[in-house]
Amino acid sequence: MIGLVAAGGASVAVGSVANAEPAGAPLAQQLTAEDGELLFRANCATCHGLNAEGTENGVSLIGVGAASVDFQVMTGRMPMAMQGPQAEQREPQFSQEQSDAMGDYIASLAPGPGIPDEELLDVSQVDDEGVARGAELFRINCAMCHNVAGAGGALTEGKFAPHLKDIDPAHVYEAMLTGPQNMPVFNDANISPDEKREILAYLDYLDNNPSVGGFDLGGLGPVSEGLFIWIFGLGGLVAVTVWLTSKPN
């Protein structure tokens, strides 16, 4: 028994030394486009086809670029939890490294918009005049769906424009580049990279500056404000009137 225990312990010790990682070695190798292809075929091909050519359940991804993959995967919209009017944002199912690998694979199939550089997302370079221009660009191009305060809004057939509060600037930029779901594409010929950065600066301003008018009722505009006044304002007046007229009785 002593001999067996000693032999087993020595075997475990030798195996541990043999399998130990060298000092300073990375824990995992960086994923490549080939790894991205394997991930895609295991998780996305059911709807989008083995070669991303699309099926009746999912659109073709040839030419959408890495920016579209990063937006859809890292906002948790893909893979979809279930078929519906549109994919909803949720916790991402993949790591950033896995998403990048799948983006590299999709980008290798055909040219498409790439993930924006950090310089294009740096709103600290935008001055107050740039923020004002960004607000104007947002009102002209985005507010009809997303609301002037970025609070989102309802569309037709159960679809909606999501809110833009505390959203990763990279995902907003990618959405402008790729036009996901009901959103139109705003390529660099429509809105230049500098103008896109000014729009990001305006959204950052909204995130960091609460409503100066007090309670904003969700920032949904005159409909919610009018409804609030109609129900609580006029309702309160009616209640006071009834209370006053009932006192003499």
KELUM-191500 format. One line per 2 residues: number of its first residue (from 1); their letters; for each residue x, y, z of N, C-alpha, C, O. Coordinates in steps of 0.05 Angstrom, whole numbers, plus 5000, padded with zeros to 4 digits. Example, Ala and Ser with C-alpha at 12.3 -4.5 7.8 and 13.67 -1.06 7.14 Angstrom:
residues 2
1 = AS = 5264,4886,5156,5246,4910,5156,5264,4934,5156,5285,4934,5169 | 5257,4955,5142,5273,4979,5143,5258,5001,5157,5268,5023,5161 .
//
This chain:
residues 249
1 = MI = 5017,4976,5000,5000,5000,5000,5017,5025,5000,5012,5045,4986 | 5039,5025,5017,5057,5048,5017,5070,5052,4990,5072,5075,4981 .
3 = GL = 5077,5030,4977,5089,5032,4951,5070,5043,4930,5078,5060,4913 | 5045,5035,4931,5025,5045,4912,5020,5075,4916,5019,5090,4897 .
5 = VA = 5017,5083,4942,5013,5111,4948,5037,5128,4938,5033,5149,4927 | 5061,5118,4944,5085,5133,4935,5086,5135,4905,5093,5156,4894 .
7 = AG = 5080,5113,4891,5081,5113,4862,5060,5132,4850,5065,5146,4831 | 5036,5132,4862,5015,5149,4852,5022,5178,4857,5017,5195,4839 .
9 = GA = 5032,5185,4880,5040,5212,4886,5062,5222,4867,5061,5245,4858 | 5081,5205,4862,5103,5213,4844,5092,5218,4816,5101,5236,4802 .
11 = SV = 5073,5201,4807,5061,5204,4781,5046,5231,4778,5049,5244,4758 | 5031,5238,4799,5016,5263,4798,5035,5287,4797,5031,5306,4783 .
13 = AV = 5057,5285,4814,5076,5307,4815,5090,5311,4788,5093,5333,4778 | 5098,5289,4775,5111,5290,4749,5092,5301,4728,5100,5318,4712 .
15 = GS = 5066,5292,4729,5047,5302,4710,5042,5332,4713,5038,5346,4693 | 5041,5341,4738,5036,5370,4743,5059,5387,4732,5054,5408,4721 .
17 = VA = 5083,5377,4736,5106,5392,4726,5106,5392,4696,5113,5413,4683 | 5099,5370,4684,5100,5368,4654,5079,5386,4642,5083,5396,4620 .
19 = NA = 5056,5389,4655,5034,5404,4643,5033,5433,4652,5016,5448,4644 | 5052,5441,4669,5052,5469,4679,5058,5488,4657,5074,5483,4639 .
21 = EP = 5044,5512,4657,5049,5533,4638,5076,5546,4645,5081,5551,4668 | 5092,5552,4625,5117,5568,4630,5110,5596,4640,5089,5607,4634 .
23 = AG = 5128,5607,4656,5124,5633,4668,5119,5654,4646,5135,5655,4627 | 5099,5670,4649,5093,5691,4631,5080,5683,4605,5075,5700,4588 .
25 = AP = 5073,5657,4602,5060,5648,4577,5030,5656,4578,5018,5656,4600 | 5018,5664,4555,4990,5671,4555,4973,5647,4561,4980,5624,4555 .
27 = LA = 4950,5651,4574,4933,5630,4582,4918,5618,4558,4911,5594,4558 | 4914,5634,4537,4900,5624,4513,4910,5638,4489,4917,5662,4490 .
29 = QQ = 4911,5624,4467,4920,5636,4442,4897,5654,4431,4874,5649,4436 | 4905,5675,4416,4885,5692,4404,4870,5678,4383,4882,5663,4367 .
31 = LT = 4844,5682,4383,4827,5668,4363,4831,5680,4336,4836,5704,4333 | 4828,5664,4315,4832,5672,4287,4806,5671,4272,4785,5663,4283 .
33 = AE = 4807,5679,4247,4783,5677,4230,4774,5649,4227,4750,5643,4224 | 4793,5630,4227,4785,5601,4225,4769,5593,4250,4750,5578,4248 .
35 = DG = 4778,5603,4274,4762,5597,4298,4735,5610,4296,4715,5599,4305 | 4734,5635,4285,4709,5648,4281,4690,5633,4263,4665,5632,4268 .
37 = EL = 4701,5620,4242,4684,5604,4225,4672,5580,4240,4648,5574,4236 | 4688,5568,4257,4677,5545,4273,4655,5555,4292,4635,5542,4295 .
39 = LF = 4660,5578,4305,4640,5589,4323,4614,5596,4307,4592,5591,4316 | 4618,5607,4283,4595,5615,4267,4579,5590,4259,4554,5590,4262 .
41 = RA = 4592,5569,4250,4578,5545,4241,4564,5531,4264,4543,5518,4260 | 4575,5534,4288,4563,5520,4311,4539,5536,4322,4521,5524,4334 .
43 = NC = 4539,5562,4319,4519,5579,4333,4501,5595,4315,4480,5604,4323 | 4509,5600,4290,4495,5619,4273,4485,5607,4247,4466,5617,4234 .
45 = AT = 4497,5585,4238,4492,5574,4212,4463,5563,4209,4453,5561,4187 | 4450,5556,4231,4423,5546,4229,4405,5566,4216,4387,5558,4200 .
47 = CH = 4408,5592,4221,4391,5612,4209,4405,5626,4185,4391,5632,4166 | 4431,5630,4187,4445,5645,4166,4458,5628,4145,4470,5639,4126 .
49 = GL = 4457,5602,4147,4469,5584,4127,4498,5578,4134,4512,5593,4148 | 4507,5554,4125,4534,5545,4131,4555,5564,4121,4576,5567,4133 .
51 = NA = 4550,5578,4099,4569,5596,4087,4560,5625,4089,4568,5642,4074 | 4542,5631,4108,4531,5657,4113,4515,5668,4090,4512,5692,4086 .
53 = EG = 4505,5650,4073,4491,5658,4049,4462,5665,4055,4448,5676,4038 | 4452,5659,4079,4425,5666,4087,4406,5643,4082,4411,5626,4065 .
55 = TE = 4384,5642,4097,4363,5623,4093,4336,5637,4097,4336,5662,4100 | 4315,5622,4096,4288,5635,4100,4285,5645,4129,4267,5661,4134 .
57 = NG = 4302,5636,4147,4301,5644,4175,4321,5666,4182,4320,5677,4204 | 4340,5672,4164,4360,5692,4170,4372,5704,4145,4374,5690,4125 .
59 = VS = 4379,5729,4146,4390,5743,4123,4418,5734,4116,4432,5723,4133 | 4427,5740,4092,4455,5735,4084,4473,5755,4099,4466,5778,4103 .
61 = LI = 4496,5745,4108,4515,5762,4122,4540,5768,4104,4559,5780,4114 | 4538,5761,4079,4560,5767,4061,4561,5797,4055,4542,5807,4043 .
63 = GV = 4582,5810,4063,4585,5839,4058,4576,5857,4080,4577,5881,4078 | 4566,5845,4103,4557,5863,4125,4581,5874,4141,4578,5894,4154 .
65 = GA = 4604,5860,4140,4628,5870,4153,4629,5863,4183,4609,5854,4195 | 4653,5867,4194,4657,5861,4223,4641,5880,4241,4635,5872,4263 .
67 = AS = 4635,5904,4231,4620,5923,4248,4593,5912,4255,4583,5915,4277 | 4580,5900,4235,4553,5889,4240,4554,5866,4259,4537,5863,4277 .
69 = VD = 4574,5849,4257,4577,5826,4275,4581,5836,4304,4569,5826,4322 | 4599,5856,4307,4605,5866,4334,4580,5878,4346,4574,5874,4370 .
71 = FQ = 4564,5893,4330,4540,5906,4341,4520,5884,4349,4509,5885,4372 | 4514,5866,4331,4493,5846,4337,4500,5827,4360,4484,5821,4377 .
73 = VM = 4525,5818,4360,4534,5798,4380,4539,5811,4407,4530,5800,4427 | 4552,5833,4408,4560,5845,4434,4538,5861,4447,4540,5869,4470 .
75 = TG = 4516,5866,4433,4492,5877,4446,4472,5855,4453,4451,5860,4464 | 4480,5829,4448,4463,5807,4455,4439,5802,4437,4423,5785,4443 .
77 = RM = 4437,5818,4416,4415,5814,4397,4417,5788,4382,4396,5776,4375 | 4441,5779,4377,4446,5753,4364,4463,5736,4382,4482,5746,4395 .
79 = PM = 4458,5710,4384,4436,5696,4371,4409,5704,4384,4408,5710,4407 | 4388,5705,4367,4362,5713,4376,4351,5692,4396,4354,5668,4391 .
81 = AM = 4338,5701,4417,4325,5683,4436,4301,5669,4423,4296,5645,4428 | 4286,5683,4406,4263,5672,4392,4257,5690,4368,4265,5713,4368 .
83 = QG = 4242,5679,4349,4234,5695,4327,4213,5716,4336,4196,5710,4352 | 4215,5740,4326,4197,5761,4333,4200,5785,4315,4215,5784,4295 .
85 = PQ = 4185,5807,4320,4186,5830,4303,4215,5841,4300,4223,5850,4278 | 4230,5841,4321,4258,5849,4320,4273,5838,4344,4262,5831,4365 .
87 = AE = 4300,5835,4341,4316,5825,4363,4319,5846,4384,4324,5870,4378 | 4317,5838,4409,4320,5856,4432,4347,5854,4445,4360,5833,4444 .
89 = QR = 4356,5876,4456,4382,5877,4469,4381,5860,4495,4362,5862,4510 | 4402,5845,4500,4405,5829,4525,4434,5824,4530,4451,5834,4516 .
91 = EP = 4440,5809,4550,4468,5803,4557,4481,5787,4534,4469,5767,4525 | 4505,5795,4525,4518,5780,4503,4524,5751,4511,4530,5745,4534 .
93 = QF = 4522,5733,4492,4527,5705,4496,4556,5697,4490,4564,5674,4496 | 4571,5715,4478,4599,5709,4471,4617,5731,4483,4608,5753,4489 .
95 = SQ = 4643,5724,4485,4662,5743,4494,4670,5762,4471,4664,5756,4448 | 4683,5784,4478,4692,5802,4457,4711,5789,4437,4710,5794,4413 .
97 = EQ = 4729,5771,4448,4748,5757,4431,4734,5739,4411,4741,5737,4388 | 4713,5724,4420,4698,5707,4403,4683,5723,4382,4682,5715,4358 .
99 = SD = 4672,5745,4390,4658,5762,4371,4677,5773,4350,4670,5773,4326 | 4700,5782,4358,4720,5791,4339,4728,5770,4319,4732,5775,4295 .
101 = AM = 4731,5745,4329,4738,5723,4311,4716,5718,4290,4722,5714,4267 | 4691,5718,4299,4669,5715,4280,4668,5739,4260,4662,5735,4237 .
103 = GD = 4674,5763,4270,4675,5786,4253,4696,5784,4232,4692,5791,4209 | 4720,5773,4240,4742,5769,4221,4733,5749,4199,4740,5752,4175 .
105 = YI = 4719,5728,4207,4710,5708,4188,4690,5721,4168,4692,5717,4144 | 4670,5736,4178,4650,5748,4161,4664,5769,4142,4657,5771,4119 .
107 = AS = 4683,5784,4153,4697,5803,4137,4714,5790,4115,4719,5802,4094 | 4722,5765,4119,4738,5751,4099,4722,5742,4075,4732,5736,4054 .
109 = LA = 4695,5741,4079,4678,5732,4057,4673,5753,4036,4671,5747,4012 | 4672,5779,4044,4667,5801,4026,4673,5827,4041,4670,5828,4065 .
111 = PG = 4680,5848,4027,4686,5874,4040,4661,5885,4054,4638,5881,4044 | 4664,5898,4076,4642,5910,4091,4653,5929,4112,4677,5930,4117 .
113 = PG = 4636,5944,4126,4645,5963,4146,4660,5949,4169,4651,5928,4179 | 4682,5960,4177,4698,5949,4198,4691,5962,4225,4677,5982,4226 .
115 = IP = 4701,5950,4247,4697,5962,4273,4711,5989,4275,4734,5991,4267 | 4698,6010,4284,4710,6037,4284,4734,6038,4303,4735,6026,4324 .
117 = DE = 4754,6054,4295,4778,6059,4311,4770,6076,4336,4750,6090,4336 | 4786,6073,4356,4781,6088,4381,4781,6118,4377,4766,6133,4390 .
119 = EL = 4797,6127,4358,4798,6156,4352,4771,6167,4344,4764,6190,4350 | 4756,6151,4328,4730,6160,4319,4709,6161,4341,4688,6173,4338 .
121 = LD = 4715,6148,4364,4696,6146,4386,4703,6165,4409,4688,6167,4428 | 4726,6179,4406,4736,6196,4428,4721,6223,4428,4728,6241,4413 .
123 = VS = 4700,6225,4444,4684,6250,4445,4698,6272,4460,4688,6295,4459 | 4720,6266,4474,4734,6287,4489,4746,6308,4470,4752,6330,4478 .
125 = QV = 4749,6300,4444,4760,6319,4425,4739,6337,4413,4746,6355,4398 | 4714,6334,4421,4692,6350,4410,4687,6373,4429,4682,6369,4453 .
127 = DD = 4687,6398,4420,4682,6421,4437,4652,6426,4438,4636,6411,4427 | 4644,6448,4452,4616,6454,4456,4602,6459,4430,4579,6451,4426 .
129 = EG = 4615,6472,4411,4603,6477,4385,4598,6451,4370,4578,6448,4357 | 4616,6432,4373,4613,6406,4361,4589,6391,4373,4575,6377,4359 .
131 = VA = 4586,6393,4400,4563,6381,4413,4537,6393,4402,4517,6378,4398 | 4536,6419,4398,4512,6432,4388,4507,6423,4359,4484,6418,4352 .
133 = RG = 4528,6420,4343,4524,6409,4316,4514,6380,4317,4497,6372,4301 | 4525,6365,4336,4516,6337,4339,4486,6336,4347,4472,6319,4337 .
135 = AE = 4477,6355,4364,4449,6356,4371,4432,6362,4347,4410,6350,4344 | 4441,6380,4330,4426,6387,4306,4425,6363,4287,4404,6357,4275 .
137 = LF = 4448,6350,4283,4448,6326,4266,4430,6304,4276,4416,6291,4261 | 4430,6301,4303,4412,6280,4315,4383,6287,4311,4367,6270,4304 .
139 = RI = 4376,6313,4314,4348,6320,4310,4339,6316,4281,4316,6309,4276 | 4357,6321,4263,4350,6319,4234,4348,6290,4226,4330,6282,4211 .
141 = NC = 4366,6273,4235,4369,6246,4224,4358,6224,4242,4352,6202,4233 | 4356,6229,4268,4351,6207,4287,4327,6211,4305,4314,6191,4313 .
143 = AM = 4320,6236,4311,4300,6242,4331,4272,6232,4323,4256,6226,4341 | 4266,6229,4297,4239,6221,4290,4233,6192,4299,4209,6185,4302 .
145 = CH = 4253,6176,4304,4249,6149,4315,4259,6147,4344,4245,6135,4360 | 4282,6157,4350,4294,6154,4376,4287,6175,4396,4295,6174,4419 .
147 = NV = 4271,6195,4388,4263,6217,4405,4287,6236,4409,4310,6228,4409 | 4281,6262,4411,4302,6282,4413,4320,6278,4437,4343,6286,4437 .
149 = AG = 4309,6265,4458,4325,6260,4482,4336,6232,4482,4347,6223,4502 | 4334,6218,4459,4345,6191,4458,4330,6171,4474,4341,6150,4482 .
151 = AG = 4304,6176,4480,4289,6158,4497,4276,6135,4483,4264,6117,4495 | 4279,6134,4456,4267,6113,4440,4238,6118,4433,4227,6138,4442 .
153 = GA = 4226,6101,4418,4198,6104,4410,4188,6080,4396,4202,6063,4387 | 4161,6079,4394,4147,6057,4381,4147,6061,4351,4145,6083,4341 .
155 = LT = 4149,6038,4336,4146,6038,4307,4123,6020,4300,4106,6014,4317 | 4120,6012,4275,4097,5996,4267,4102,5966,4271,4125,5957,4273 .
157 = EG = 4081,5951,4271,4081,5922,4272,4098,5910,4295,4112,5890,4291 | 4096,5923,4318,4109,5913,4342,4139,5919,4343,4152,5910,4361 .
159 = KF = 4149,5935,4325,4177,5943,4325,4181,5969,4341,4161,5983,4347 | 4205,5975,4347,4211,5999,4363,4239,6008,4359,4257,5993,4351 .
161 = AP = 4243,6034,4363,4270,6046,4363,4280,6046,4392,4267,6058,4409 | 4302,6032,4398,4311,6030,4426,4321,6056,4437,4328,6074,4422 .
163 = HL = 4322,6058,4463,4333,6082,4476,4363,6082,4472,4375,6062,4467 | 4375,6106,4475,4404,6109,4470,4418,6119,4495,4439,6131,4493 .
165 = KD = 4407,6113,4518,4420,6122,4543,4441,6102,4552,4435,6078,4553 | 4465,6112,4558,4487,6095,4568,4493,6072,4549,4499,6050,4559 .
167 = ID = 4493,6077,4523,4500,6057,4503,4529,6060,4496,4539,6083,4493 | 4543,6038,4492,4571,6039,4484,4574,6055,4458,4560,6049,4438 .
169 = PA = 4591,6076,4457,4593,6092,4433,4600,6075,4408,4591,6082,4386 | 4616,6054,4412,4623,6037,4389,4598,6025,4376,4596,6022,4352 .
171 = HV = 4579,6017,4393,4554,6004,4383,4536,6025,4369,4523,6018,4349 | 4536,6050,4379,4521,6070,4365,4533,6076,4338,4519,6079,4318 .
173 = YE = 4559,6078,4337,4573,6084,4312,4569,6061,4292,4563,6065,4268 | 4570,6036,4302,4566,6013,4284,4538,6012,4274,4533,6003,4251 .
175 = AM = 4518,6020,4291,4491,6020,4282,4487,6041,4259,4472,6036,4240 | 4500,6064,4261,4499,6083,4239,4511,6072,4214,4501,6078,4192 .
177 = LT = 4533,6057,4217,4547,6047,4193,4531,6024,4179,4532,6022,4155 | 4518,6008,4195,4506,5983,4184,4476,5983,4182,4465,5967,4167 .
179 = GP = 4462,6001,4196,4433,6002,4194,4419,5977,4202,4406,5964,4186 | 4422,5969,4228,4410,5944,4236,4379,5945,4237,4368,5966,4245 .
181 = QN = 4366,5924,4229,4337,5921,4231,4322,5943,4217,4324,5945,4193 | 4309,5961,4231,4292,5982,4218,4308,6007,4213,4297,6026,4202 .
183 = MP = 4332,6008,4222,4348,6033,4220,4360,6036,4192,4371,6017,4182 | 4359,6060,4181,4373,6065,4155,4403,6066,4159,4413,6070,4181 .
185 = VF = 4418,6062,4137,4447,6063,4137,4456,6092,4134,4447,6106,4116 | 4473,6101,4152,4486,6127,4149,4515,6123,4145,4531,6124,4163 .
187 = ND = 4523,6118,4119,4551,6114,4114,4566,6141,4114,4554,6162,4119 | 4592,6140,4108,4608,6164,4110,4601,6185,4089,4608,6208,4092 .
189 = AN = 4586,6177,4068,4577,6196,4048,4553,6211,4058,4548,6234,4050 | 4537,6199,4076,4513,6212,4088,4521,6230,4111,4515,6253,4112 .
191 = IS = 4535,6217,4130,4545,6231,4154,4574,6224,4157,4581,6201,4160 | 4591,6244,4157,4620,6239,4157,4628,6228,4184,4613,6230,4204 .
193 = PD = 4652,6216,4186,4662,6206,4212,4663,6227,4234,4656,6222,4257 | 4671,6252,4226,4672,6273,4246,4644,6280,4256,4640,6286,4280 .
195 = EK = 4624,6280,4238,4596,6286,4246,4585,6263,4263,4570,6268,4282 | 4592,6238,4257,4584,6216,4274,4595,6220,4302,4581,6215,4322 .
197 = RE = 4620,6228,4304,4632,6232,4331,4618,6255,4345,4615,6254,4370 | 4608,6276,4331,4593,6297,4344,4566,6287,4354,4557,6296,4375 .
199 = IL = 4554,6269,4339,4529,6257,4349,4534,6241,4374,4518,6242,4393 | 4556,6226,4375,4564,6212,4399,4568,6231,4422,4561,6225,4445 .
201 = AY = 4580,6254,4417,4585,6274,4438,4559,6285,4448,4556,6290,4472 | 4539,6288,4431,4513,6297,4440,4500,6277,4458,4488,6283,4479 .
203 = LD = 4501,6251,4450,4490,6230,4467,4504,6228,4494,4492,6223,4515 | 4531,6232,4493,4546,6233,4518,4537,6256,4536,4536,6254,4560 .
205 = YL = 4531,6279,4523,4521,6302,4538,4494,6296,4552,4490,6303,4575 | 4477,6282,4537,4451,6274,4549,4455,6255,4573,4440,6257,4593 .
207 = DN = 4474,6237,4570,4479,6218,4592,4489,6232,4618,4482,6224,4640 | 4504,6254,4614,4517,6267,4637,4503,6292,4647,4512,6305,4666 .
209 = NP = 4480,6299,4634,4466,6324,4642,4437,6317,4646,4422,6313,4626 | 4428,6316,4671,4399,6311,4676,4382,6333,4665,4391,6355,4659 .
211 = SV = 4356,6328,4664,4337,6348,4654,4337,6373,4671,4334,6371,4696 | 4341,6396,4658,4341,6421,4673,4313,6430,4681,4309,6448,4697 .
213 = GG = 4293,6417,4669,4265,6424,4675,4252,6407,4696,4228,6409,4700 | 4268,6392,4711,4257,6374,4731,4249,6347,4720,4262,6337,4702 .
215 = FD = 4228,6335,4731,4219,6309,4723,4211,6309,4694,4193,6324,4686 | 4225,6293,4678,4221,6295,4648,4201,6274,4638,4196,6273,4614 .
217 = LG = 4188,6258,4655,4168,6239,4647,4178,6220,4625,4164,6213,4606 | 4203,6213,4628,4215,6194,4609,4225,6207,4583,4236,6194,4566 .
219 = GL = 4223,6234,4581,4232,6248,4557,4217,6240,4532,4228,6242,4510 | 4192,6232,4535,4177,6222,4512,4161,6244,4497,4149,6238,4477 .
221 = GP = 4163,6269,4507,4151,6291,4492,4123,6299,4500,4114,6291,4522 | 4109,6314,4484,4084,6327,4491,4061,6307,4497,4043,6313,4512 .
223 = VS = 4062,6283,4485,4041,6264,4489,4040,6255,4518,4019,6256,4531 | 4063,6246,4528,4063,6237,4556,4059,6261,4575,4046,6257,4596 .
225 = EG = 4069,6284,4568,4065,6308,4585,4035,6316,4586,4024,6322,4607 | 4022,6316,4563,3994,6322,4561,3977,6302,4576,3958,6309,4590 .
227 = LF = 3984,6276,4573,3969,6255,4587,3972,6259,4617,3953,6254,4632 | 3996,6266,4627,4001,6270,4655,3983,6292,4666,3970,6290,4687 .
229 = IW = 3983,6315,4651,3966,6338,4659,3937,6331,4659,3922,6338,4677 | 3928,6316,4638,3900,6309,4635,3890,6291,4659,3869,6295,4670 .
231 = IF = 3907,6272,4665,3899,6253,4686,3902,6264,4714,3884,6264,4730 | 3927,6274,4720,3932,6283,4747,3925,6312,4752,3915,6320,4773 .
233 = GL = 3930,6330,4732,3923,6358,4735,3893,6363,4736,3883,6373,4756 | 3879,6355,4714,3850,6359,4714,3837,6341,4734,3817,6349,4747 .
235 = GG = 3848,6316,4737,3836,6299,4757,3838,6310,4785,3819,6308,4801 | 3860,6323,4791,3863,6336,4817,3844,6359,4821,3833,6362,4843 .
237 = LV = 3840,6375,4800,3821,6397,4802,3793,6387,4806,3778,6398,4823 | 3785,6366,4792,3759,6354,4796,3756,6344,4825,3735,6348,4838 .
239 = AV = 3776,6331,4835,3775,6321,4863,3772,6343,4883,3757,6341,4902 | 3787,6365,4879,3785,6388,4897,3757,6401,4896,3745,6408,4916 .
241 = TV = 3747,6403,4871,3720,6414,4868,3699,6398,4882,3681,6409,4896 | 3700,6372,4878,3681,6354,4892,3684,6357,4922,3663,6357,4937 .
243 = WL = 3708,6359,4932,3713,6361,4961,3701,6387,4972,3689,6388,4994 | 3705,6410,4957,3696,6435,4966,3665,6436,4966,3653,6446,4985 .
245 = TS = 3653,6426,4945,3623,6427,4944,3610,6408,4963,3587,6411,4970 | 3625,6388,4973,3613,6369,4992,3614,6379,5020,3601,6367,5037 .
247 = KP = 3630,6399,5026,3634,6409,5054,3608,6420,5066,3601,6414,5089 | 3593,6437,5050,3568,6447,5063,3548,6425,5071,3532,6429,5089 .
249 = N = 3549,6402,5056,3530,6381,5063,3539,6365,5087,3525,6346,5095 .
//
